[in-house]
Amino acid sequence: MNGRAKLSSLLCLSAAVICMPAHGQDQPSGEAAEEANQDIIVTAQFRGQSLQDTPLAISAVTGEMLAQRGQTNIYQIANDVPSVTLKPSAGAWGPSLVASIRGVGQYNFNPALEPGVGVFVDDVYYATLTGSLLDLLDIERVEVLRGPQGTLTGRNSIGGAIRMISRKPIGDNSGSIEITGGSRKLIALRGSLDLGITDTLSARLSGALRSQDGFVQRLDFGCVHPGQGIDATRPPRNCSIGDKMGGIGNQALRGQLRYQPADGAEFLVSADYVHENHTGPGAVLTYANFDNPVTNPAPGVPFDSRFICGPYCNYATFINREGTDGYNAFESTADPRTLHEGWTISGTANIDLDDTLKLTSITAYRQYESSFASDDDLSPAPLSIEAANIEHRFFSQELRLNGSLGAFDYTIGGFYSWQRTNFRNFFDIRPYAIQYTTDDVIPAETMAAFATGIYHVTDDLTLTGGIRYTKEKKRYTFYHFRMDGTVDDPTIQGVNNLSEAEVVDYRFSIDYRWSPEFLTYFTASSGFKGGGINPFPIAAILVQPFGPEKLKNYEVGFKADLLDRRLRLNVSAFYDKYDQVQLTRLSCPEYGFDFCSLIVNAGNAETKGVELELNAEPIDGLRIDAAYSYLDFQFKYINPQTGLSLDFVPPFAPSTKWSGGIGYSFDLASTGTLTPRFDISHQSEIYTNAANAPTNRIAPYTVANFHLTWENDGRDLSVALHIINLFDKYYFLNNFDLTGTSGLINQQPAAPREVSLVVRKSF
């Protein structure tokens, strides 16, 4: 079926469900109706509103939903949210998040580039993709806002925003502890404690640790295949090298102190600490064909398909032996483990100045250090090794004033952020005699002022307008050295680029509530993502700037609670004009380089699509949810120098996504409830390279999960069985296509079927 046929079928099915009566009983009323689809309060517009009253394409996932689905990391929530792609990066790009909404986002981790999707934790902005693969620790809810959010968030977010909201201290002396065990020696602990210190002071402490073996084994090629010209480094009885790739080793702590000296005054101090030490992402070689005497694994042994190990193994050594061509005269080694350590401290003040005026201040400081590496060829061949170390510091201050003047609600505010990143990278890419280290410095500064007004024309008709002025600048200074400490390229060394932007963004929406159950809205908005300089120049000619990208969004939608709130159906349709799209090129033949990594403004595009979310409880205890999105991305102009085509689409932008879940709670009388749940999600094909090709295509996949939860009658003890990837589907999350440069494809498979048991006790 083509996209339009799929969409028509789904809308017809939705219409049929809307008209379908609840079987076996009358329509619910009273308490049963309230349980069917409870209001979720969101703060996307800086004030508490029902999800169904907010004229935005927004998905809200509560902490309870996350627990039911066994989701513990931010990238997992994309399974159930339309138009959203969240994935862990490829091994060469470390513990970073690939984030895209409606085809707009960022997948290159380099701190010279801005994320296209903003990630916020308690309204604190996370300025880099590195360090954004967050554990869902003690989360009250996650709000996913689709479309540009320039006037509604502390930092401009052209594609959308992911807002994680933590549970606040309430001082009730409650707590919980959760123990998990499962496949591949999975051991996980989570806990929280909420303390009332005085009548006005409360505290909350939460923590988590998770440890799990990887699933991609590193093997010694000479040991596995004796007599093929490559010496073994392991005894014949044990050909494995170190721990399996794709492991988990995370610890996180969060502490909060909440002071409420009087009604209308709240001060919250929050601090968190994150530590990671685990093997890098599991990767496998799926294509190998590069015969070069300088880079072959051994004399007379070409780099070819013999080094394709299998679905869950590779022959990576993380060593490039000493070269024979003079330039690559050094042996290079890299640590296969990923290390990440960071902390954040923030202070939030909410003060009611009078009955209609509230002041909010959010001050935050964050820093981290992250180290990671990749043996791109996954073999003994001295082809390509990359390693990186990132030190990042970030400070932000936001002030907001929320007020009301009768039927008019308003927010005015300002935002300031400062950041400095030191980017140390090591490249050893032998086919192109590239062997150097970097110690680049990237400071950046952003200042913004914004205002939003919400005018309730009548009880049913509301107009919303917003505007944002942003001024930002970012410097990038290059420091490149050879392995002996000498300057690699004097024409690049010390080059200092300053990129600046002054942009005004807007938002306008009109919504009308036709009945208590049915809201329609129209929105027009804009957003931008700042420009910069190409951070990976292998020659002075590739030290090239790129400009900001801009987007104009037009959207219509409705939100409906039907059948006495037994059925919730939210639908949105959008059209975007997307200009100066930033993409990464891996080949630059017009400059004489078959291999490069060049950020360019590739062209202009138009996108359109439809999103649907459904939640239903046709009978008490039976819960059904579904989501669907269709995206039509079409370039209208391509810069001819890029060599790209109008038929190409951006990386990580599936044309269709759908998901569904069904669960039923069986009442076991005085022994509690037993709830089996089945979830399924599908993603159409995606490409991982701006130059779409079969070699960087990830095929469509459908994945199912199963959950079985018992909860006691007092709802303070539960035992949950989670089976992730129920049918043991083999599919890929990411792809590193180097066929045009090093004759290889390095892919990142998802984990095989995982079984875990979670025991949770609340007190």
N, C-alpha and C positions, 0 to 999 in steps of 0.2 A: 504494500500500500504506500502511496506517496504521502507527503506531509499533509496536504489538504484533505485527503481521504481519511487519514488517521484522525485529524482534528474534527472532521464532520461526524465520524463515528463516535468519538468521545463525547461531543456535545449532545448528540442524540441520546447516548446512554445516560448522560447527566439529566437531560430532560425527563427521561423515563423514570429515573430514581426520584426526581422531585415530585412526580405525580403518583409515585407508588405509595400505597397506604402501609402503615405499620401492621405487619401480619399478627393475627392472634390476639389483638387487644385494641382498645380505643386509643385515641391520641392521648399522650401523657399530660398530666397537669401537676401543679404543685411541686413537691420535692423532686419527683421523677423528672419533670421537665427541666428543672434547674440543673440536675446532674447530667442531662443529655449533652449539652454543649455549653459549658460554663464560660463566662466572660473571662478573657485574658486581658489584663491591664498592661498596656505598653506605654513607654515614655518617648517614643520616637519624635514627637513634636514638643519635647521639653516639658510636658505636663501629662499627668496620668489620664489615659483615655482607654476606653474599650477598644480592643482590636477591631471590632466591627464598626466603630465610629471614626476610625482613622483613615482619611482618604489617600492612602498610599498602598502600593503593592508590597505588603509586608507579611512575612511568615513569623510566627512566634512558636518556639519550642520550649516547653517547660522542663524543669528538672525531672519531674515525674516521667515525662515522655522519654527523656534521655535514658533514664533507668530502665524503663520498659523495653527499650530497643538495645540495651547493652552498649550504648555509645559513650565513649570516654575521651574522645579527641575531637577537636573542632572540625577536621576535614570529614568526619563521618556524618555530620548533619546534612551535608549536601545530598545524601541519598534520598532524602524525603522532601527536598525543597525545590520547586521548579526553577529552571533557568540558571541554576547555580552549580559551578564546578569548583570543588576544593580538593586538592590532591597534594600529597607530599612530593617535593621536588626530586628530580633525578640526582644520582649520587654526586655528580660534579658540582651540584649547587646546594648541598648540605641540608641542614634541618630547617628548611624554609617551606613556605606554603605557596602552592600555585592556586591563585584565586581569580575566578572569572564569573561575571554575572551578565547575562544577555550578550555574551561575546566580547565584553569589555573587561579588561583586567590586566594582570601582569604575571609572567612566569619566570622572568629573569631575576635572580635574587640580588643582583649587584646593587649596593646602596646608592649608586649614582642615579638609580631609577626610582620613580615613585610608584607605590602600589596603586592599582586602579580600583581596588576594592578596599575600603577602609576597615580596619579591625580595631575595635574599641573594647576595653575591659573597664567597666564602671566609668564610662565616659573618658577614659584615658586612651589616647591614640597610640597605636603601635606603628612606628614609622617605617619599618622594614619588613620584608617578607621573611627574612631570617629571624628566628625566634617567635614566629607567629603560629607555629604548629602547637597550639596550646592544649593543655589538659583541661578538661571540663570539670574543674575542681569547685565543689560547693556552689553550683550554679542555680540561681532561681529560674532564669529563663535566658534564651538566646533569641534576639530579634534580628531577622534578615530583611533588610530594606533593599528593594530592587529599583534600579534607576538612579540618576545623579542625586546626591544628597548634600550639595554644596551649602544650602541655607539651613540645614537641619543638623549638622554635625560640627564638632569642634574643628575638624580638618576636612578640606574638600575631598570628596570621594566620587569620582566620575561614574563608576559602574554601579556602585551601591555600597552598603555598609553592613558589617556584622557586629552587632552590639551584644556583648556578654555582660549580664547583670548578676552579680554575686548576691548570695543571701546576706542580709544585714543582721547584726546582733539585735536581739530583742529582749535579752535578759531573763529568759524563762528557765534557765538552768537545765536546758535540754541538751541532747547530744546524740550521736550515732557512731557506730563502728561497722565497717564493711570489710569482709575478707573474701578474696577471690582466688581460686586455683583452677588451672586448666591446661590446655594443650601446650606443648613445648615448654614445660616447666614454668608456666605462668603462675606468678605469685603477685598479688596486689593487695594493698591495704589502703583504706580510706577512713577518715574519721573527722568528726567535727564536735565542738563543744561550745555551747552558748551560755555565758555566765552573766548573772546580774550582780554587779559589784556594789552599787548603791542604787537608790531610787532613780538617779539620773545618769548613771554610768553603767554601760554594759560592754561585753567583749565577746568576740567569737574567734576561735582558732580552728583551722581546718588543715588537713594534710593528706598527702597521697604518695604512695610509692608503687611502682609497677616494674616488674622484671620478667623478661621472657626471652627464651632462646630464639635465634633467628631461624630462617627456613631455607636459605640458599647456602650450600656448603662450598667452601673454597677447597679445591683439590690440587695436589701437586701433579702436573701433567706427566713429568718423567716417571713418577711413581705409578700412575695409573696406566701409562702406555710406554713400557720399557722398550728400548730398541728403536725408537723413532728419532734419535739424534739429539734428545734433550736430556741432560743428566737429572736424575732424581735427587731431591733434597730431603726426602722422607723415607723411612723404612717401608718395605713392601707391605707389611701388615697394617699400616696406618698411613693412608695417603692424604688425610685431611690437614688443612693449614688453619690453625686457630679456630675461633668461634664462628658459627654460622652467621652470615650476613642477614640484615633485617631484624636484628634483635632490638629489645626494648630495655632501657635502664634509666628510668625517670624518677625524680623525687621533687615534690612541690610542697611548699608551706605557705599559708596565708594567715595573717593575724589582723583583726580589726578592733578598733576601740571607738565606741559611739557615746557621745556626751550630749544629753538633752537637758540643759539647765532650766528650760521653761518651755511652755507651749509655743510652737512656732520657731524654735531654735534647735538646730541639730549640727553637731560637728563630728565628722567621721575621719579617722586616720586609719589608713590601710597599708600594709606592707606584705610583699610576697617574695619568695625565693624559689628559683627553679634550678635544678641541676640535672644534666644528662651525661651519661657515659655508656655508650653502647656501640655495637658494630654499625657500619653505615648501611644504607638501603640495600636490600637484596637485589642484585642485578644479574642478568644472564645474557650471553652472547647469542644472537639469532642470525647473524650474517657475518662472514669473515672472508675477505678476498683482497689481499694486499701483499704483493711479492716485491720486496725491496731489500737488497743486500744489507743496507744499513739498519733496517728495522726488523728484519726477520728474526724469529726467536733463536735460531742457531744457524750456522753455515749450512746451506742446502736445504733448510727447512722453511718453506714459505708460510706466511700467516694466511691460513685458509680454514676450510670448514672442519678440519680435524680439532680445532679449538672450541667448537660449539659443544659444550659439555652435556647439556640436558635441561629439563624444565626448571630444576631447582639446584643447579650447581654451576661453578665456573672455575677457571684456572688462574685467577688473578694472583699476582705476586706482590703488587705494589712496589715493584723495583724496576727501574730502567737501567740496565747495565751500562757501563762506560762505553761511549760511542767511539767510532773509528773515523769520523769525518772532521775531526779537529774542533768544530764548534761545539758539538755535543760530547765533549771530552770528560764529562763528569758522570759518575753514577748518581742517580737520584732515587730516593726512597720516600715513602709516605706512610703515615700511620693510618691503618684502615678503620680506626675507631672514630666515632663522632663525639666531640666534647662540647658541652654548652653549659654556661653558668651565668645566671643573671638575677637581678632583683629590681623591684619597683617599690617606691613609697609615694603615697598620694594623700592629700588632705582635701576633704570636701566640707564646705560650710553651706547650710541652707538656713536662711534667716527670713522670717516673715516680718517685713518692715511695717506693714499694717494688714488689714483684712484682705486687701486686693493686690498687694505688692510683695514679691518674694525675690530675694537676692541669692544667687548660687555662685560659689567660687570653687574651682577645681584646680589644685596645684599638684604637679606630679614630676617625679624624676625617675628615670629608668636607665639602667646600663646592663650590658651583657658582653661576654666574650665567647666566641664560637669558633671551633676548629674542626675541619673535615677534609676529606680527600677522596679521590676517585682514580682507580686504575681503569681508564676508559675501555681499553682493549680486552680486559678480563682474561689475560693470557700471559705467558712468559715473554711475549714480544715487547721490545722497547719502543712502543708506539706512542702512547699518550698517558701521562700522569698529570693530574692537577691537584693542588692542595691549597687551602685557604685558611686564613685566620682573620676574624673580624672583631674589632673592638668598637662598641657603639655606646654613646651617651646621649640622652634625650631629656629635655626639660620642656614642660608646657604649663601655661597658665590660661585659664578660661574664666570669664565672668559673664553671668547672664542675669538679666532682670526680667522676671515674669510678672505681668500685671493684667488687670482687667478694668475696663471702663464701660460698665454696663454690658452691652452686647458685643463689645470688642475686647478680645484677648490679644495680648502682644508679648513678644519676647525681643529684647535687644541685647546684644552681647559683643564681646571681643575675644579674640584668641591670639595667643602668641606661642611659638615654639622655637626652640634652638636645639640643634643636634650636631654632633661631630662623630664621624666614623673614620677609623683607620682600617684600610683594606690591604691586607698582605696576602698576596697570591703567588703561587709557584706554578709555572707552566713548563712542561717538558714534552713537547709535541715534535717528535723526531722527524716525521716526513717533511716538515717545513723548517727544520733547523731553528725551532723556537724553544729557547731554554733561558728563562729569566725569572726574576722575582720582582714583586712590586711592594711598595710601602706607600700607597696613595693616601691622601688626606682629603676628606669630603665634609666640610662644614656646610650647614644649611640653616636658614632662618625663614620663618613664616609669620606674617601679621595679617589679621583679618578682623573685619567688623561685619556683623550680620544683624538682620532684623526680620521678624515674622509677625504678621498680623492675621488674626482669625476673627472674621466679622460674621456674627450670627444674624443674618438678615431677618429670618423668622425662626421659629422653632425647628423648621425642617430644612431651610436653605442656609448654607454656610459658604462664605468666600474666604480663601486663604491666599495671602501674598507674601513672598519672601524675597530678600535681596542680600547679596553677600559681596563684599569687596575684599579681595585677597592680594597681598603683595608678598612675593617670596623670592628668595635668591639662594643659589647653591653654587659653591665653588668646588672645583675638582683640580687637584694638583698631582701631576704624575711624577713618580720616582721609581724608575726601573733599573735593575742591576743584574749583571751576569752572576754566575755562581761564584766567581772569584772576587766579587765585591766591586768590580769596575762597572762604570755606567754602560748600560746596554745600548742605548741609542741617544746620543747627545741632542738630536733634534726633537726628542720627546721629553727628555729629562727636565723637570722643573716647569713644564708648560702649565700655566694656571688659567683655567677657564672659569668664567663667571656667567651663569645663566640666570636671568631675571624675568619675572612676569608680574604684570598687574592686570587682574581680571575681575570683571563684575559678572556674577551669576545671579540667576533669578528662579523663582518658582511661583506659579499661580495655579490654584485649583478651585473648582466649584463642586460642591457635593449637595445632593438633595436626598432627604429621607422620605420616601414615598409612603412608608408605613413603618411601624416599629421593627419590622422584620426585613426591610429592603432599602438599601442605600446605593445610589449611583454617584459616580464622580468622574471628573475630567481634570487632568493635570498637564501643565506645560512647564518644563524646567530645563536647566542647563548645568553643565559641569565641565571641568577641565582637569588635565593632568600635566604637571610642569615638564619643561624640556631639560636639556642637559648636554653633556658631551659623551661621545662614545668611550666607555671605560676600558675597552679591550683593544687598543691599537697595537698592531704588530709592526707598524711602520708609521712614519709621521703623516703620510697622506691620509691615514685612517683616523687621525685626531680630528673628528668632524662633529660639529654640534647638531643637535636635533631640536625641533621646536615643540611647544606644548601641543597636545591633542585636545580637541573640544567636541562636545556632544550636546545636541538639543533633543529633548525627549518630549513626546506627546503620548498621552495615555488615557484610556477610558477603562472603567471597570465597575463592577457591582459587588456588593457584599450582602448575602442573604442568609437569614435564619428562618428555616421553613419547617412545616409539620410540627408546630409547637416546639420549635428548637430541637427537634430530633435530627434535622439535617442542616448543615452549614455548607454553603457553596460560595466561594469567592473566585471571581473571574476578572482578569485584566487583559487588555490588548494594548500594544505599544507600537510606536513608530519612532525611530531615532535617525537623526542626521549626524554622522560620526566623521569628523574631519581631522586630517593630519594624523592618521592612525600610526602609533609607534610600534614598530616590529623589529625583531632581531634577525639580521641576515647572517648566514654561515658561509656564504661564498660571495666573493667580490671580483669577478673576472675582469670588469672594466678597469680595475686598479692593478690588475696583474696578480691577484691572489685567488687561488682556488679555495683557500681556507681563510676565513676571517670571522669576526664576531662584531658586526657593525649595527648599531641602533640607527634606524632611519624613520622618517615620516613617510610611510609607504604610499598613502593615498587617502581618498575619501570614500565613505561607504554609507549605505542606508540599510537599516535593519528593521524588521518588523516581526512581531510574534504574539503569541497568546499563552496565557498561564491560567491554570485552574487548580484549585485546592478544595477538597471535599472532606468533611467529617460528618459521620452519621452514627446514630444509635437507634436503629429501627425498633429494637426491643431492649428492655433493661438488660444491661450486662454485655450486649453485643456491640462492639465498637468497630467501625470501618473508617479508614481514611485513605485518600488517594490524592495524587498530584500529577500534573501533566504540563509540559511546556513544549512549544514549537518555536524555533528561531529560524528566520530566513535572513541570512547575512549576505549582502551583495555589494562588492566594490563597484563604485561608479567611475572612479578614476584611480589609476595606478601610476606612480612615478616611473617612467620607462627605464630609468637607471637601475632600479631595483631588480629587474628581471622577473618580477612577480607577475601574476596573471589576474585578470578580473574575476576569474572563476575560483580563486583561492579564498579560504576563510581563515580567520585568526586561529592560532593554537588554542586548544582546550575549549572549543565552542561547539558542543554537540547540537545538531539541528532538532533532535527530540530527546526528551527525558520523560520517564514516567515512573511512578512508584505506587504501591498499594500495601495496605496492612489490614489485617482482620484479627480480632481477639475476642474471646468470650470468657466472662468471669462466672465460674460455677460456684454457687453457694454451698459450702460444705457444713452448713449449720454452725454449731458451736466450735468447729475446728478451723474456720476461716474460709478463704476463697482460693480457688485454683484457676489460673488464667493461662491458657495456651494462646500464643500469638504467632502469626505468620506474616513476614514482611518480604516484599519483592521489589526490586528496582531495576530499571533498564536505562542504559545510555547508548545513543547512537554513535556512529563513528566520530572520531576526532583526529586532528592532526597535531603534532607537537612541534612543527616547524612552520615558519611563515611561508616557505616554499613548499606547499603541499605536494606530497609524493607518496607512492605506495610504501616506500621505505620508512616514512615517519607517520604512517597511519596506524591508529589503534582501532581494532575492529569493534563493532557493537558487542555489548555483553549484557546479560541479565543475571542478577545474583539474588539468591533467596536466603533469608535468615529465619530461625525458629527460636522461640522463647517460651519457657514454661515457668510461671511464677506462683508460688504458694505464699499466702499472707495470712497470719493468724487473725483471730477475731478482733483482737485489740489493735491491730494494724501497727504493732511495734516490732514485729519479727517477720522476716521474709526470707525465702530461699528461692533463687532464680537460676534456671538452667538456660544458657545461651549457646546456640549453635550458629556461628557466623560462617557464611558461605556453605550453606546446608548441603548443596549438591556437589561440593568440591570443584567448582568451576575454575578452570585455568584461564586467566585473562591478565591484561597488562594495565598498570596504572600510568606508566610513563615510558617514554621512548627517547633515546639519545641517538639521533641519526647522523653518523659520520661516514656514510658511504662515499660522499664526494671528497673527503679529505683523508681519511685513514682506512677506508674500505671495511667499515664495520657498523653494526647496529647493536647498541647496548640497550636492553629493555628491562623494565622493573615490573616483575609479576606481583600480583596481589598475593596475600598469604593464602595457603590452602585452608581447608576446613579447620575451624577452631571450635573447641568445646570448652566452656567454662562454667563453674558453679559459684554463685555469689550468695553469701550469707550476710544479711544486714540486720542489725539490732538497733532500735531507737530507744532512748530513755529520757 
